[in-house]
Amino acid sequence: VVYNHAGPSGNFLKEFSLDYFTDRYSTDWGEALNFDGPNSEPVREFFISNAGYWIDEFHLDGLRLDATQNVYDSSKIHILAEIGCRVRQAARGRSTIVVAENEPQDVRLIQSLESGGYGIDALWNDDFHHSAMVALTGHNEAYYSDHHGTPQEFISAAKRGFLYQGQYYSWQGQRRGTWTEGLKPAAFIHFLQNHDQVANFGLGQRVHLMSHPGAYRAMTALCLLSPQTPMLFQGQEFSASSPFVFFADHDSKLASTVKAGRLDFLKQFPSQANPEMQRRLPDPNERRSFESCQRDFSERERHHEAYALHRDLLRLRRQDPVIKMQRHGTVDGSVLAHDVFVLRFFAEDGNDRLLLVNLGVDYSLTPVPEPLLASPAGFTWQLLWSSEDPRYDGHG
């Protein structure tokens, strides 16, 4: 749901009242909504009611809130907090989840109402995604430039969620992120793909088509077994071959503006800024751009190895008594080599789990001068699962 702006066409709110919008704030897409100015009470109620409407009338399990950094509200109770409360009220005891996208990575959104937060259930963790894309594709241009895809980044993400928690972020020329200490891992959404990020690769290619198969399987395991909450993009679970590009359906005058704006946006990526690549980028307004994004669900069977990989990992995540805990402070990690690292999941009875991740070439674990690899007294490590299993198209 988009509660931060209205589109450039089809927006008739002003026909009812000019008070829906305000010029006291600005968004990346146009006028900001009036949540705290004169006559804002009916505007707030309209959007708060809408959040409950999806849960009550359509029985949805939750909402993803778009670009919450552009939801401006100086009221005593922030509208995002009220939206979360209304969702839970509308569910009448049924389990729901409210997830927010927030580019500055402000943890106030997921802090409790009692502590002055907004009580949102979870935030997208762009840091994990950006590091994963750099590691898998070898590119760290534009807004990926402050990430290197190193083992330490993934260890830190598994232990602490955001990688940027107030440090200087050179791409933006300012500090970014907030301190996550004490927040539960489940409040951070980890993902390898989403609609924005796939589309921003210009031609809309899925990341499994741009990375080494073995490294991609290993990264999938890391994403699905880490203590954070994993998110899958549509078709990711069966390695969909369909792209996901930016598409739109506007009248001719606006269509040309949207196309020009899209080409200009992608110029922040040097690889997509050169004229040859710009000519290859799909026209957002052409019907074939939209149709190319439709998934072929027969690939669930034809790509059965990828489907089995995700199915088995999700089963392991759900059923393994140690991995499923998602408790703060129960995971530690260490860098073993340039592209190799280990995460250790600690159990109260010593029946721990190790997740060994190799994103590079073959590596022999001898010698192993790392205490995290030592089994507890009276225990011996045994192989539970491997991404290189031949049934996932691995190499044994």
VOPAGU-2260 file (C-alpha; in pm, 1 decimal, decimal comma):
REM VOPAGU-2260
SITE   aa  ch    i         X         Y         Z
SITE  VAL   A    0       0,0       0,0       0,0
SITE  VAL   A    1     119,5     348,5     -88,6
SITE  TYR   A    2      35,3     605,2     178,1
SITE  ASN   A    3     301,1     864,4      89,0
SITE  HIS   A    4     194,2    1006,2    -247,3
SITE  ALA   A    5     -61,3     981,8    -526,0
SITE  GLY   A    6      11,6     903,6    -888,4
SITE  PRO   A    7      51,6    1163,6   -1165,0
SITE  SER   A    8    -281,0    1067,6   -1323,0
SITE  GLY   A    9    -612,0     933,7   -1194,7
SITE  ASN   A   10    -580,9    1124,2    -868,1
SITE  PHE   A   11    -921,2    1276,8    -793,8
SITE  LEU   A   12    -876,3    1346,4    -422,0
SITE  LYS   A   13    -853,9    1720,3    -483,9
SITE  GLU   A   14   -1197,3    1708,4    -646,8
SITE  PHE   A   15   -1331,7    1631,8    -299,2
SITE  SER   A   16   -1102,6    1854,2     -92,5
SITE  LEU   A   17    -779,9    2048,9    -130,8
SITE  ASP   A   18    -688,8    1947,9     223,7
SITE  TYR   A   19    -572,1    1601,8     120,2
SITE  PHE   A   20    -232,0    1747,0      24,8
SITE  THR   A   21      19,5    1987,8     172,3
SITE  ASP   A   22     305,0    2199,1      37,4
SITE  ARG   A   23     488,1    2190,9     372,1
SITE  TYR   A   24     668,7    1871,9     270,3
SITE  SER   A   25     789,2    1725,8     -57,2
SITE  THR   A   26     827,4    1370,3    -186,3
SITE  ASP   A   27    1023,0    1217,6    -471,5
SITE  TRP   A   28     695,7    1173,5    -662,6
SITE  GLY   A   29     501,9    1494,4    -605,8
SITE  GLU   A   30     278,7    1645,8    -340,3
SITE  ALA   A   31     289,3    1509,6      13,6
SITE  LEU   A   32     -25,4    1398,3     192,5
SITE  ASN   A   33    -158,2    1616,1     471,3
SITE  PHE   A   34    -139,9    1410,3     789,4
SITE  ASP   A   35     -65,6    1688,7    1039,2
SITE  GLY   A   36    -178,4    2022,7     896,6
SITE  PRO   A   37    -507,3    2212,6     903,3
SITE  ASN   A   38    -811,5    1989,8     846,3
SITE  SER   A   39    -593,2    1679,1     847,3
SITE  GLU   A   40    -817,1    1472,4    1078,0
SITE  PRO   A   41   -1044,7    1339,4     799,3
SITE  VAL   A   42    -738,6    1272,2     581,1
SITE  ARG   A   43    -580,3    1063,4     856,8
SITE  GLU   A   44    -901,9     872,2     914,8
SITE  PHE   A   45    -936,5     798,4     543,1
SITE  PHE   A   46    -594,9     631,1     524,9
SITE  ILE   A   47    -615,8     460,6     864,8
SITE  SER   A   48    -954,6     316,8     768,4
SITE  ASN   A   49    -812,7     200,7     437,9
SITE  ALA   A   50    -546,1      -3,0     619,5
SITE  GLY   A   51    -813,6    -179,0     823,9
SITE  TYR   A   52   -1029,5    -223,2     514,4
SITE  TRP   A   53    -777,7    -455,5     346,6
SITE  ILE   A   54    -760,0    -675,0     655,8
SITE  ASP   A   55   -1129,9    -676,2     743,7
SITE  GLU   A   56   -1293,0    -688,3     400,7
SITE  PHE   A   57   -1034,0    -881,5     200,0
SITE  HIS   A   58    -886,9   -1092,9     484,2
SITE  LEU   A   59    -529,4   -1003,4     387,7
SITE  ASP   A   60    -259,7   -1120,1     628,5
SITE  GLY   A   61     -78,2    -788,2     633,8
SITE  LEU   A   62      47,5    -479,9     454,7
SITE  ARG   A   63     378,5    -357,5     317,5
SITE  LEU   A   64     404,7      19,7     357,9
SITE  ASP   A   65     580,7     195,5      70,5
SITE  ALA   A   66     862,2     447,8     125,6
SITE  THR   A   67     764,6     547,2     479,1
SITE  GLN   A   68    1039,3     812,7     488,2
SITE  ASN   A   69     796,8    1019,9     280,6
SITE  VAL   A   70     506,9     978,7     523,4
SITE  TYR   A   71     535,5    1306,3     715,0
SITE  ASP   A   72     357,1    1353,6    1045,2
SITE  SER   A   73     446,9    1570,2    1343,6
SITE  SER   A   74     138,1    1466,7    1542,6
SITE  LYS   A   75     170,0    1330,5    1894,8
SITE  ILE   A   76      81,2     984,3    1761,9
SITE  HIS   A   77     236,3     916,0    1420,7
SITE  ILE   A   78      -4,3     793,5    1156,4
SITE  LEU   A   79     214,3     485,9    1094,6
SITE  ALA   A   80     156,1     381,6    1455,3
SITE  GLU   A   81    -217,6     429,5    1409,2
SITE  ILE   A   82    -212,3     227,0    1089,0
SITE  GLY   A   83     -45,3     -64,0    1268,9
SITE  CYS   A   84    -299,7     -48,1    1550,8
SITE  ARG   A   85    -591,7     -40,0    1306,5
SITE  VAL   A   86    -457,8    -343,5    1120,7
SITE  ARG   A   87    -442,2    -543,0    1442,9
SITE  GLN   A   88    -789,7    -426,5    1546,5
SITE  ALA   A   89    -935,0    -522,3    1209,2
SITE  ALA   A   90    -781,4    -870,2    1234,3
SITE  ARG   A   91    -984,3    -945,0    1551,6
SITE  GLY   A   92    -715,3   -1166,9    1700,4
SITE  ARG   A   93    -594,9   -1316,3    1371,4
SITE  SER   A   94    -219,4   -1299,5    1314,3
SITE  THR   A   95    -110,9   -1010,2    1091,1
SITE  ILE   A   96     215,3    -849,8     984,6
SITE  VAL   A   97     289,1    -488,9     889,9
SITE  VAL   A   98     618,0    -438,8     707,2
SITE  ALA   A   99     768,8    -102,2     618,3
SITE  GLU   A  100    1012,5      13,8     354,3
SITE  ASN   A  101    1227,2     290,0     503,1
SITE  GLU   A  102    1534,6     406,1     314,3
SITE  PRO   A  103    1700,4     583,7     613,4
SITE  GLN   A  104    1659,1     261,3     817,1
SITE  ASP   A  105    1497,5     433,2    1115,4
SITE  VAL   A  106    1435,6     178,0    1391,6
SITE  ARG   A  107    1169,5     397,3    1553,0
SITE  LEU   A  108     926,7     228,5    1317,4
SITE  ILE   A  109     985,0    -114,4    1475,3
SITE  GLN   A  110    1030,7      -3,5    1834,3
SITE  SER   A  111     734,8     -66,5    2062,7
SITE  LEU   A  112     459,3     188,0    2116,3
SITE  GLU   A  113     545,0     187,1    2486,4
SITE  SER   A  114     901,0     300,8    2414,2
SITE  GLY   A  115     793,7     577,6    2178,9
SITE  GLY   A  116     817,4     377,3    1856,9
SITE  TYR   A  117     553,8     311,7    1593,3
SITE  GLY   A  118     498,7     -59,0    1663,8
SITE  ILE   A  119     550,9    -174,9    1303,6
SITE  ASP   A  120     638,0    -546,5    1289,1
SITE  ALA   A  121     937,5    -535,7    1054,2
SITE  LEU   A  122    1157,8    -324,6     825,3
SITE  TRP   A  123    1316,3    -415,2     494,9
SITE  ASN   A  124    1694,1    -447,2     527,7
SITE  ASP   A  125    1834,6    -298,4     208,3
SITE  ASP   A  126    2186,8    -342,9     344,6
SITE  PHE   A  127    2163,7    -721,6     326,2
SITE  HIS   A  128    2026,3    -704,9     -27,0
SITE  HIS   A  129    2293,3    -464,0    -147,8
SITE  SER   A  130    2577,8    -674,1      -5,0
SITE  ALA   A  131    2428,3    -988,5    -157,1
SITE  MET   A  132    2396,5    -828,8    -500,9
SITE  VAL   A  133    2757,4    -711,2    -495,0
SITE  ALA   A  134    2878,3   -1056,6    -392,1
SITE  LEU   A  135    2667,5   -1232,6    -656,3
SITE  THR   A  136    2710,8    -996,8    -953,3
SITE  GLY   A  137    3047,2    -831,1    -891,9
SITE  HIS   A  138    2897,9    -484,1    -945,0
SITE  ASN   A  139    2883,3    -214,6    -675,6
SITE  GLU   A  140    2788,8      94,7    -872,9
SITE  ALA   A  141    2538,3     367,9    -778,2
SITE  TYR   A  142    2361,6     298,2    -448,2
SITE  TYR   A  143    2551,7     -31,1    -412,6
SITE  SER   A  144    2882,9     156,0    -393,9
SITE  ASP   A  145    2902,3     153,7     -12,2
SITE  HIS   A  146    2877,4    -226,2       0,3
SITE  HIS   A  147    3148,6    -478,2     -87,1
SITE  GLY   A  148    2976,7    -816,1     -47,5
SITE  THR   A  149    3240,4    -943,0     196,0
SITE  PRO   A  150    3189,1   -1224,4     449,7
SITE  GLN   A  151    3201,7    -978,8     738,8
SITE  GLU   A  152    2904,9    -788,1     599,1
SITE  PHE   A  153    2691,6   -1102,7     603,7
SITE  ILE   A  154    2804,5   -1198,1     952,3
SITE  SER   A  155    2721,4    -849,2    1078,6
SITE  ALA   A  156    2382,8    -855,1     905,6
SITE  ALA   A  157    2297,1   -1190,5    1067,0
SITE  LYS   A  158    2399,2   -1062,3    1410,1
SITE  ARG   A  159    2278,0    -700,7    1397,2
SITE  GLY   A  160    2040,9    -645,3    1105,0
SITE  PHE   A  161    2138,7    -316,2     942,1
SITE  LEU   A  162    2501,7    -264,8     839,4
SITE  TYR   A  163    2471,7     113,9     842,8
SITE  GLN   A  164    2361,8     226,0    1186,5
SITE  GLY   A  165    2472,9     587,9    1177,3
SITE  GLN   A  166    2803,0     570,5     989,0
SITE  TYR   A  167    2886,8     801,8     700,0
SITE  TYR   A  168    2732,0     680,5     373,0
SITE  SER   A  169    2931,4     818,1      81,7
SITE  TRP   A  170    2662,1     764,5    -183,6
SITE  GLN   A  171    2431,8    1004,3       1,2
SITE  GLY   A  172    2704,7    1219,6     153,4
SITE  GLN   A  173    2558,7    1184,7     502,4
SITE  ARG   A  174    2512,9     946,3     791,9
SITE  ARG   A  175    2265,6     662,8     739,3
SITE  GLY   A  176    2083,8     415,9     960,5
SITE  THR   A  177    2012,3     380,8    1330,7
SITE  TRP   A  178    2131,1     161,3    1618,2
SITE  THR   A  179    1960,0    -181,2    1633,2
SITE  GLU   A  180    2079,3    -309,5    1971,1
SITE  GLY   A  181    1810,8    -505,0    2156,0
SITE  LEU   A  182    1577,2    -543,5    1858,2
SITE  LYS   A  183    1467,4    -894,8    1769,5
SITE  PRO   A  184    1610,0   -1043,4    1446,8
SITE  ALA   A  185    1260,1   -1120,7    1317,1
SITE  ALA   A  186    1199,7    -745,1    1282,8
SITE  PHE   A  187    1441,8    -727,4     986,8
SITE  ILE   A  188    1332,3    -851,8     644,3
SITE  HIS   A  189    1614,7   -1008,7     441,2
SITE  PHE   A  190    1573,9   -1060,5      69,2
SITE  LEU   A  191    1769,1   -1116,8    -250,0
SITE  GLN   A  192    1512,8    -961,4    -482,2
SITE  ASN   A  193    1217,9    -724,6    -478,1
SITE  HIS   A  194    1020,3    -539,7    -743,4
SITE  ASP   A  195    1231,4    -221,9    -728,0
SITE  GLN   A  196    1569,0    -391,0    -728,2
SITE  VAL   A  197    1503,5    -638,5   -1009,2
SITE  ALA   A  198    1357,1    -363,9   -1227,9
SITE  ASN   A  199    1653,6    -136,8   -1154,2
SITE  PHE   A  200    1882,9    -383,1   -1327,2
SITE  GLY   A  201    1759,0    -217,4   -1646,1
SITE  LEU   A  202    1673,6    -530,5   -1840,8
SITE  GLY   A  203    1498,7    -673,2   -1535,6
SITE  GLN   A  204    1707,6    -988,7   -1510,6
SITE  ARG   A  205    1664,4   -1209,5   -1204,1
SITE  VAL   A  206    1982,1   -1235,8    -998,9
SITE  HIS   A  207    2016,7   -1613,1   -1045,2
SITE  LEU   A  208    2081,9   -1541,2   -1413,7
SITE  MET   A  209    2367,1   -1302,5   -1327,3
SITE  SER   A  210    2552,8   -1510,2   -1068,3
SITE  HIS   A  211    2737,2   -1840,1   -1030,4
SITE  PRO   A  212    2483,3   -2118,0    -957,1
SITE  GLY   A  213    2675,6   -2250,1    -656,9
SITE  ALA   A  214    2716,1   -1904,5    -502,5
SITE  TYR   A  215    2349,6   -1828,6    -562,7
SITE  ARG   A  216    2240,3   -2148,9    -387,1
SITE  ALA   A  217    2469,9   -2065,8     -94,1
SITE  MET   A  218    2331,3   -1711,6     -71,5
SITE  THR   A  219    1977,3   -1848,8     -84,4
SITE  ALA   A  220    2060,1   -2073,1     211,4
SITE  LEU   A  221    2204,3   -1778,2     401,8
SITE  CYS   A  222    1892,4   -1570,1     337,3
SITE  LEU   A  223    1645,7   -1843,6     430,6
SITE  LEU   A  224    1828,8   -1975,7     737,5
SITE  SER   A  225    1948,6   -1651,7     899,6
SITE  PRO   A  226    1757,0   -1542,9    1211,0
SITE  GLN   A  227    1599,4   -1249,6    1025,9
SITE  THR   A  228    1267,6   -1289,4     842,5
SITE  PRO   A  229    1318,7   -1389,3     477,8
SITE  MET   A  230    1116,6   -1256,1     185,3
SITE  LEU   A  231    1088,3   -1417,0    -159,1
SITE  PHE   A  232    1004,2   -1219,9    -472,5
SITE  GLN   A  233     743,3   -1359,3    -710,0
SITE  GLY   A  234     880,8   -1663,3    -893,4
SITE  GLN   A  235    1213,1   -1658,6    -707,6
SITE  GLU   A  236    1129,2   -1993,0    -548,8
SITE  PHE   A  237    1140,8   -2166,7    -888,1
SITE  SER   A  238    1407,8   -1950,4   -1056,4
SITE  ALA   A  239    1161,4   -1775,7   -1283,8
SITE  SER   A  240    1319,2   -1690,2   -1616,2
SITE  SER   A  241    1082,5   -1399,1   -1679,5
SITE  PRO   A  242    1231,3   -1054,5   -1623,2
SITE  PHE   A  243    1065,5    -788,3   -1410,5
SITE  VAL   A  244    1103,1    -449,5   -1574,0
SITE  PHE   A  245     946,9    -113,1   -1500,7
SITE  PHE   A  246     613,6     -87,4   -1684,1
SITE  ALA   A  247     332,1     169,2   -1685,5
SITE  ASP   A  248       9,8     251,2   -1870,5
SITE  HIS   A  249     -40,6     625,0   -1914,3
SITE  ASP   A  250    -176,4     852,1   -2186,7
SITE  SER   A  251      61,8     954,0   -2464,2
SITE  LYS   A  252     177,9    1285,3   -2314,8
SITE  LEU   A  253     251,3    1141,7   -1971,8
SITE  ALA   A  254     390,2     820,5   -2122,2
SITE  SER   A  255     675,5    1002,3   -2292,3
SITE  THR   A  256     757,8    1184,6   -1967,7
SITE  VAL   A  257     759,4     857,7   -1772,5
SITE  LYS   A  258     989,9     694,4   -2026,6
SITE  ALA   A  259    1234,1     987,8   -2019,8
SITE  GLY   A  260    1226,7     993,6   -1641,4
SITE  ARG   A  261    1297,0     622,7   -1619,8
SITE  LEU   A  262    1595,3     643,6   -1855,0
SITE  ASP   A  263    1731,7     936,4   -1657,5
SITE  PHE   A  264    1688,3     750,5   -1325,8
SITE  LEU   A  265    1890,2     453,5   -1451,2
SITE  LYS   A  266    2180,3     679,7   -1550,2
SITE  GLN   A  267    2297,9     670,2   -1190,0
SITE  PHE   A  268    2433,8     326,7   -1287,2
SITE  PRO   A  269    2736,2     388,4   -1514,7
SITE  SER   A  270    2678,5      51,8   -1683,8
SITE  GLN   A  271    2328,9     165,0   -1785,7
SITE  ALA   A  272    2415,4     521,9   -1871,8
SITE  ASN   A  273    2594,8     462,5   -2199,6
SITE  PRO   A  274    2385,7     521,7   -2513,5
SITE  GLU   A  275    2405,9     161,1   -2634,2
SITE  MET   A  276    2254,8      26,3   -2312,5
SITE  GLN   A  277    1998,3     308,4   -2297,5
SITE  ARG   A  278    1871,4     203,0   -2641,7
SITE  ARG   A  279    1827,7    -155,0   -2516,0
SITE  LEU   A  280    1624,4     -64,5   -2208,5
SITE  PRO   A  281    1258,8    -167,6   -2244,7
SITE  ASP   A  282    1002,5     104,0   -2306,4
SITE  PRO   A  283     782,4     113,5   -1992,2
SITE  ASN   A  284     478,4     197,1   -2204,5
SITE  GLU   A  285     496,0     -93,5   -2448,6
SITE  ARG   A  286     258,1    -378,6   -2382,8
SITE  ARG   A  287     533,3    -634,4   -2442,5
SITE  SER   A  288     727,5    -488,1   -2148,8
SITE  PHE   A  289     439,7    -581,5   -1920,4
SITE  GLU   A  290     374,5    -916,9   -2086,5
SITE  SER   A  291     740,0   -1019,3   -2060,9
SITE  CYS   A  292     709,8   -1004,4   -1681,0
SITE  GLN   A  293     433,5   -1262,9   -1655,5
SITE  ARG   A  294     557,5   -1581,8   -1493,1
SITE  ASP   A  295     543,0   -1924,6   -1652,4
SITE  PHE   A  296     422,6   -2147,4   -1370,6
SITE  SER   A  297     519,8   -2462,3   -1560,9
SITE  GLU   A  298     873,8   -2369,1   -1454,8
SITE  ARG   A  299     787,5   -2500,6   -1109,2
SITE  GLU   A  300     820,0   -2845,4   -1261,0
SITE  ARG   A  301    1086,0   -2769,3   -1521,9
SITE  HIS   A  302    1303,4   -2591,9   -1262,0
SITE  HIS   A  303    1232,2   -2856,3   -1000,1
SITE  GLU   A  304    1586,8   -2835,1    -860,1
SITE  ALA   A  305    1540,1   -2470,8    -759,4
SITE  TYR   A  306    1193,3   -2539,0    -624,2
SITE  ALA   A  307    1325,6   -2826,7    -413,7
SITE  LEU   A  308    1606,6   -2605,6    -282,0
SITE  HIS   A  309    1361,8   -2346,3    -149,4
SITE  ARG   A  310    1111,7   -2603,5     -24,9
SITE  ASP   A  311    1373,6   -2794,4     174,6
SITE  LEU   A  312    1531,2   -2479,2     318,0
SITE  LEU   A  313    1194,0   -2346,1     431,7
SITE  ARG   A  314    1111,3   -2682,7     589,2
SITE  LEU   A  315    1447,4   -2679,1     770,5
SITE  ARG   A  316    1384,1   -2323,6     889,4
SITE  ARG   A  317    1037,3   -2412,0    1017,0
SITE  GLN   A  318    1117,9   -2747,4    1179,0
SITE  ASP   A  319    1475,6   -2726,9    1308,3
SITE  PRO   A  320    1453,1   -2640,2    1681,4
SITE  VAL   A  321    1772,1   -2428,9    1678,0
SITE  ILE   A  322    1744,7   -2243,5    1347,6
SITE  LYS   A  323    1382,2   -2145,0    1400,4
SITE  MET   A  324    1444,3   -1968,6    1734,3
SITE  GLN   A  325    1522,2   -1621,6    1586,6
SITE  ARG   A  326    1642,9   -1501,2    1926,5
SITE  HIS   A  327    1872,3   -1200,9    1968,8
SITE  GLY   A  328    2231,2   -1292,2    2056,4
SITE  THR   A  329    2212,8   -1661,1    1964,1
SITE  VAL   A  330    2418,5   -1633,1    1642,9
SITE  ASP   A  331    2789,8   -1559,9    1604,4
SITE  GLY   A  332    3014,9   -1576,6    1299,8
SITE  SER   A  333    3369,6   -1565,4    1171,5
SITE  VAL   A  334    3550,9   -1502,7     844,4
SITE  LEU   A  335    3744,9   -1813,1     737,7
SITE  ALA   A  336    3882,8   -1700,4     401,4
SITE  HIS   A  337    3834,5   -1428,0     140,3
SITE  ASP   A  338    3491,9   -1560,8      34,2
SITE  VAL   A  339    3424,5   -1811,1     313,3
SITE  PHE   A  340    3257,4   -1761,4     649,9
SITE  VAL   A  341    3071,1   -1950,6     918,7
SITE  LEU   A  342    2766,0   -1870,4    1129,0
SITE  ARG   A  343    2706,0   -2062,4    1449,0
SITE  PHE   A  344    2357,3   -2097,2    1593,9
SITE  PHE   A  345    2381,0   -2165,7    1967,5
SITE  ALA   A  346    2137,9   -2399,2    2142,6
SITE  GLU   A  347    2082,4   -2412,4    2518,5
SITE  ASP   A  348    2167,8   -2784,9    2529,5
SITE  GLY   A  349    2485,8   -2751,6    2321,5
SITE  ASN   A  350    2321,8   -2908,3    2017,0
SITE  ASP   A  351    2441,6   -2618,5    1798,9
SITE  ARG   A  352    2422,4   -2564,9    1423,1
SITE  LEU   A  353    2690,4   -2439,9    1184,2
SITE  LEU   A  354    2617,3   -2267,7     855,7
SITE  LEU   A  355    2927,7   -2272,8     636,3
SITE  VAL   A  356    2903,6   -2040,9     337,3
SITE  ASN   A  357    3150,9   -2036,5      47,7
SITE  LEU   A  358    3087,8   -1772,5    -218,8
SITE  GLY   A  359    3416,9   -1837,8    -400,2
SITE  VAL   A  360    3628,2   -2126,5    -524,7
SITE  ASP   A  361    3671,5   -2466,2    -355,2
SITE  TYR   A  362    3814,9   -2428,8      -7,9
SITE  SER   A  363    3959,1   -2690,0     227,8
SITE  LEU   A  364    3888,4   -2642,6     598,2
SITE  THR   A  365    4235,1   -2752,3     711,0
SITE  PRO   A  366    4374,1   -2618,9     930,5
SITE  VAL   A  367    4082,4   -2464,0    1117,7
SITE  PRO   A  368    4214,3   -2216,2    1380,0
SITE  GLU   A  369    3865,8   -2083,3    1459,0
SITE  PRO   A  370    3689,8   -2168,5    1788,8
SITE  LEU   A  371    3341,5   -2142,5    1634,1
SITE  LEU   A  372    3420,3   -2457,9    1436,5
SITE  ALA   A  373    3488,5   -2660,6    1751,7
SITE  SER   A  374    3208,8   -2894,4    1849,7
SITE  PRO   A  375    3086,7   -2881,8    2212,9
SITE  ALA   A  376    3217,9   -3146,5    2449,9
SITE  GLY   A  377    3048,7   -3476,8    2385,3
SITE  PHE   A  378    2919,2   -3373,9    2043,1
SITE  THR   A  379    3037,8   -3431,7    1686,3
SITE  TRP   A  380    2936,9   -3225,6    1383,1
SITE  GLN   A  381    2723,9   -3410,4    1129,1
SITE  LEU   A  382    2609,1   -3293,9     787,6
SITE  LEU   A  383    2243,3   -3188,9     798,6
SITE  TRP   A  384    2202,4   -3023,6     458,1
SITE  SER   A  385    2413,1   -2910,5     161,2
SITE  SER   A  386    2340,6   -2666,3    -120,7
SITE  GLU   A  387    2569,0   -2878,6    -339,2
SITE  ASP   A  388    2335,4   -3178,4    -318,9
SITE  PRO   A  389    2284,4   -3309,3    -676,5
SITE  ARG   A  390    1905,3   -3285,3    -639,1
SITE  TYR   A  391    1951,5   -2906,5    -635,5
SITE  ASP   A  392    2173,9   -2935,6    -944,3
SITE  GLY   A  393    2479,9   -2914,1    -720,8
SITE  HIS   A  394    2812,2   -3094,1    -766,4
SITE  GLY   A  395    2793,4   -3336,0    -477,0
